[in-house]
Amino acid sequence: MTAAPEPRADAPVHTGPDAGVAPALRTPEKAAAGVDYDVYGVMAPKDYDALLLASFGGPEGQDDVIPFLRNVTRGRGIPDERLEEVATHYRANGGVSPINAQNRALKAAIEAELAARGLDLPVYWGNRNWEPYFPDTLARMHADGHRRILTVTTSAYSCYSSCRQYREDMGMALEQTGLTGKVDLDKTRQYFNHPGFIEPFRDGLRADLASLRAELGDDARIHVLFATHSIPTSDAAAAGPRGLAADLRAQAGAEPGDEGADVYSAQHLDVAREILAGVPEAADVPWSLVYQSRSGPPSVPWLEPDINDAMEHLAGEGAETDAQGRAVAGFVVVPLGFVSDHMEVVWDLDTEARETAEGLGVGFRRSPTPGTDSRFVAGLVDIVEERLGRREGRAAAGCFPAWYDVCRPDCCAKVMRDGSTRPTTSAVDAAVRGLAEHEAGAAAPAEEA
């Protein structure tokens, strides 16, 4: 049996938005040479006739909890007794996940923004793990006469579960419903670096710093923790297009496993810097990127440190003081990895992390997620307009360009035990094959091209 690795508690501590290594991926030299990785990731505009809001799903009552968790863990052989341990999070909330009400509200907000812009696009809602399931929603959309569907997901960043798996979900849903070749189904780009996603976090950080300073005093030492969902290190290593992680490591002088040496953590670090760049009040406040909500066997390494371990390390017994001799007096937690206040935010941060802070005797604030903030909703509709050909330019903040409409070959792929990968939406697969052929020709020596 493989021994579980010792959990890591220390997170690199940064001060200011320019701290750490920011990968220079938008260089004029790359663009001039035609190798900027975003150049070939843009799909031609289409006349879509409906939107699909795609999300994770969650139980709506106590009787739904275990069936929902079976769906989430399907194929892993986890007994119900083990699932019941996780079920307590939902049981404490009446068996209801907050994500469903939030997605209904987001759907209504998107509909209102579309109407305000004169866009006649009906919005449907479908989930990976609970009703309404993707196949059922797609079947209903087809029955309602829609043939060109654009999907917007509730995941902002790039990794298997937040991007490629949705494309696989769509591909399998088309097969299950017999709609392959009958429905044109595409997905919008990941929007982690869209200003509409970033700006609400700035407001939350600014307000929480002011609130915590009012409670603890202006001279109190506060530490900002940017929190996101942990993923297996193998998924982090596979996130994004092949070669990009190697570029990140080369520019940062980093090794695999170092902070920012994979696309997933590098995206989060870049967003953290962008949030801080718009909050002058946080200019001298130390900050770290931390993780939460890991699952699976302890022997499988996931991204670390866990937020609770990091808090113990920074403010627990024996923690270091700063140059002024101050210990950490409070934490502001910014859940930059999440779109809304779903169960993993409400339980892992508002319950467990808050209890850790109380046990340490330090202050605690948790900033809001974007939810239905008008800037976030407008940003999502901006991206829809990009795909409709109604908007010039592709808004993006930070050092990453606007992410792909078309994922790279094997981008974020999870290889199955038999060595295969799951099929994704046929339209995207076709575009990816053409992209691969194009890049193979572009990369060949001149005499062989």
N, C-alpha and C positions, 0 to 999 in steps of 0.2 A: 504494500500500500504506500502511495506517495505521501510523504509528510507535507502538511500544510506549511507554506512559507510564513515567516513572521510578518505580521501586518506592519506596514510603514505608517508612522504617525507624523513625521515631519514633512511639511510641504514647503517648497521654496517660497521665501518671503520677498515680496517686491514692494517698492515704494514709488508711486507715481505712474502715470500712464505709459511712460516710455521705458519702464523697467523691463528687464529681460530681453530676449531676442525676438524681434519682429521679422519674420521672413519677408524678404523683398521679392515678392512674386509678380509685381506689376511694373517691372522695369521697362523703360523705353527700348532698351537693347533687345529684350525678348520680343516685344511687339514688332520692332523693325525687322527682326529675323524671321518673323512669322511663326514663332514657337510658343508664344504666350498661350498657356493651356486653355484659356477661355475662348480662344478664337473660333475653334471648331465645335464648341459645345452649345451653340445657339440654333434652335429649330426655327424653320420658316414659320411665319404666322399662319394660323388656321382660323376658320370661321366656326368656332365651337358653338354648340347649341345648348350646353348645360354644364354645370359645375358639380363635382362630387367632393364634399368635405369628408376626408378620410381620417379616421382616428383609431385609437387603441380599443375603446369600449370599456364598459364597467358594469357591475351588477346594479340592479334597480331595487333589490330587496334581499332579505335574509335567505330565501330559497334559491336565489341566483348565485350566491357567493361561491360555493364549491364548484358548481358547473362552470362558472366563469374561470375559476383558477385552473380547472382541468383543461380548458381551452388554451389558457396562457402557457401551460406547461406540457401541452400535448407532445407525445413522443418521448418524454423523458422518464416515464414509468414512476412518477412520484405518487406515493399512496395518499389517500385522503387524510390520513392522520397528520402527515406532514403539511398538507395544504391547509389544514385547520389552524396551524400555527400562524400562517400569514392571514388567514381569514379573520383573525381577531381585529385587525386594522379596520376591516370593513364592518364587522359586527358592531364595533364601538360607534359606528355612524349609521346604525339601523340597517346595515347590509347594503347601503347605497353609496356608490362612488360619486364624488362631486363632478367627475368629468362629464357625465351625461348632461346635466343642467348647463354646464359651461359650454359644451358644444352646441346645445340648442340655442343658447344666447349668442354664440359666435356666428352660427348659421344665420340667425335673424339679423345680426349686425352687418354681415356680408351682403345679405339681400337688400338691406336698406341703403348701403353704400353703392351697390350696383344700380339700384333704382335712381339714386341721386345723380348718377353719371349717365343716366339714360341707356343703360345696358340691360337688355331683355334676356337675362340668363337665369333660368330656374336653378336653385341650389338644392341638392339632395345630400343626405348624410348616411355614411356607412362605416362599419367598424370591422376590425380584425378579429376581435375576441368576444363580441356580444352583439345582441340585436341593436339596430338593424345590421345584419351581416352584409359584407360586400356583395356576394352573389345575389342576395335578395334585392339589394338596392339597384344593382346593375340591371337585373331582370325588369324591375319596375321602370327604370329610366328608358330601357328599350321599348317596353310596352307603351310608354308615354310618347314615343316617337323620336327619341334622341339617339343620334348616331355619331356625334363628334363631342366627346366628353373630356373635360379637363379636370384633373384631380388636384386638390389643394390639401396637403396633410397638416396635422397639428404637431409636426416635428420639424425643428428648425435646422438641426445640424446633420453632419454626414457620418453615418456608420451603417452597418447592416440593418439593425432593427428600426432605424429612423428614416431610412431612405430606400435602399434596395429591397428590403422585405416588403415594403408597400408595393413596389413594382411586381414582385413575385405574387403578392396577394391578388393584384389586378390580373396578372396572367392566369393564375389558377381559377379566379372567378369567371373569367371569360371562357375557359375550358369547361367548367362545371355547368355553366348556363347555356353552352352551345353557341355563344356569341362571338367566338373567335372569327375574325374576318367580317363580322357584321357590325361591329362597333369600333370606332377609332378612339382609343383611350390613351391619353397622355397625362403626364404629371408635371407640375410646375417645379421650378428650381428650389433648392434649399435656401432659406431666407435668413440664416443666422446673422448675416452682415447687412441686412437691409435696415436703413435708418429707422423705419417704422417699428421694427422689432427692438432696436437698441434704445431709442429715446425714452420709452416708459420706464425702463430700468434706471435711467439717470434720475428721473424725478423721484423714484422710490429711494434710491441711495441718498440723494440730497436730503429728503425729508427725514429719513431714519438717522442719518448722522446728526442732524439738528436736534431730533428728539432725544437721542442717547446722550449727546453733550449737555442738553438741558437737565437730564437726570443725573449724570455723573460728574459734570463740571467740564469746562472748556479745556482744561489741562489733562483730562483723563486720556489714557492710552487706549485707543480703539483699534481693532483689527477687522478688516473687511474680508469675508469669506465668500468667494464666488462658487456657488454649488451647482453641480450637474450630476446627471445619472452616470454611475460607473458602468463600464462594460468590460468584458474579458480583454486582456491585453492582446490576445490573438485577433479579436475583432478590431481593436484600435490600430493594430499594425496593418490590417487589411483595408482600413477606411480610406476612401478616396481613390483616385486613379493610381495605377502602378507608376512608380517613379517619383511621384510628388513627395512621399514621405522621405525618400532618399535625398531629394533636393532640400527638404526642410532640415534634415540632419546635417547635411553638408554646410548649409548656410549658418546653422547654429553651432557647428562644431560639437554636435551631440551624438550620443550613442542610442541605439534602440532601447526604449524603456525610459529615457530621460524625458522630463517635462517638455512638451512641445515638439518632441521628435516624431510624433504621429499626427496625421491630419486632424483627428477628432480633438485631441487636447490643444493643438495649435489653433484651431478655429475658436475654441473657448477662450484661450489666452488673448487672442486678438480682440474678441468681443469685450472681454474684461477691460482691456486697454481703451477701447473706444468708449465704453461707459464712463470710465474715469476721466477721459479727456474732456467730457462735457460737464464735469462736476468739480469746479475749482476748489470747493470746500474739502475735497478728498486728496488734494495735491500731495500732502505729506503723510497720509495715512497708509500704513503697511497693509498689504493684501496678499491673499493666496488663492489658488485654485484647488478646490477640494471636491470629493465625490461622495455619493450616497447611493442607497438602494441596491447594493450588490446582492446577488443570490447565487445559488449553485453550490457545489461542493467546495470546501475550503482549499482543497488541493489545486484548484484552478485559479491562476492569478488574474486579478481584476485591477483596474486602475485605482491607485491610492494616492493620498491618504483618505480614509473615511472621515467625514466631517467631525464626528464625535471624537475620534482619535486625535485629529488635528487640534480640536479645542482643548483637549486634555494636555497635549504637548505644549500648546502656547500659553495656557493659563493655569495648568495644574501645579501640583506640588513640585518644586524644583525648577519651574520654568524660568527661562532667562528674562532679565529685565533689560530695558533699553538704555541708551546712553545717559538718560536723565534718571536712571534708577527706577523707572516705572514698570510695574507689571501690567499685563493686559487687564483692563477693567471692563471691557464689553466687546461684543461682536455684533456687526451688522452682516447678515446673511443675504446675499443677492442670488436668487435662484435663476441664474442666467441660462440654465439648460432647459427651462420649461416654459411652455406657452401659457398654461393656466394653473390654477390652484387645485390640482387633482390630488388623489390620495397620497401619492409619494411626497408631495409638498406638505400636505396637511399632517400626515403622520410622521414622516422622517424628519421634517424640519420643525413644524409647529409643535409637535409633541416630543419626539426623542431629542432633537438638538436643543430645544428649549429646556428640557429637563437636565441635559448635560450642563448647560450654562447655569441653571439654578444650583446644581450640585457644586459647581465651581465658585459660586457666589459672585458671578459677573453679570453685567447687563446683556440683554439680547433683543435684537430687532430682526424681523424677517421682511424684506421688501416684497411688494406685490409682483406678480407675473403680469405680462401684457394683457391677458384676458380679452376683454372687448374694448380696450383703449382705442379711441378713434384713430390714432396714428398707426397703430398696428393693423387695424382693419383696413384702413386706407392703403397701407403698404401691401397687404395681400391682394387687394383689388388692382393696385398698380402693376403687380406681377402678372395678374390675369390680363390686363390691358397690353402688357408686353407681348404675350402670346397671341393676342388678337391682332397685333400690328397697329394698335391705337396709341402707343406710347413710344417716343424716341428715347434711347438710352436705357441703361439697366443700372438702377441705383445700387450702390454698394459702398460701405464704409470700411476703413481699415486696409490691411495689406493684401487681403485676398480679393481677386476680382469677383464680380457676380458669378455665382456657381452655375453649373451646367443645366441646360434644358435636357441635354442628352448625356447620360452617364458614359464614362469610358468603359471599354471592354473589361469585364471582370471587376469593375469598380465595386468595392465593399462586398465582394462575393464571399459567401460562406459555403465551403465545399462539404458535401454530404459524405457519409461514411463510405459510399461506393465510389467516391471520386467525382461525382457529378454536381452540378449546380441546378437549382430550380429554374424553370422557365419564367421569364418576365413578360410584360405586355409586348405583344407582337410588334406594334408600331415602333416602340423604343428599340427592341432587339434588331429590327431591320436597320434603323438609323445607326445603331452601334456597329453593326457589321460593316456598313458603308464607311463609318468613321475609322474603323480599324484598318480597312483597306487603304483609305486615304493616308493615314499616318504611316502605314508600312511603306507606302511609296515615298512619302516625304522624308522618312528616316533612312532610306536606302542611299548608298553612294551614288554619285551622279552617273557613273557609267552603268549602274545596274537599275536605275530608276526607270 
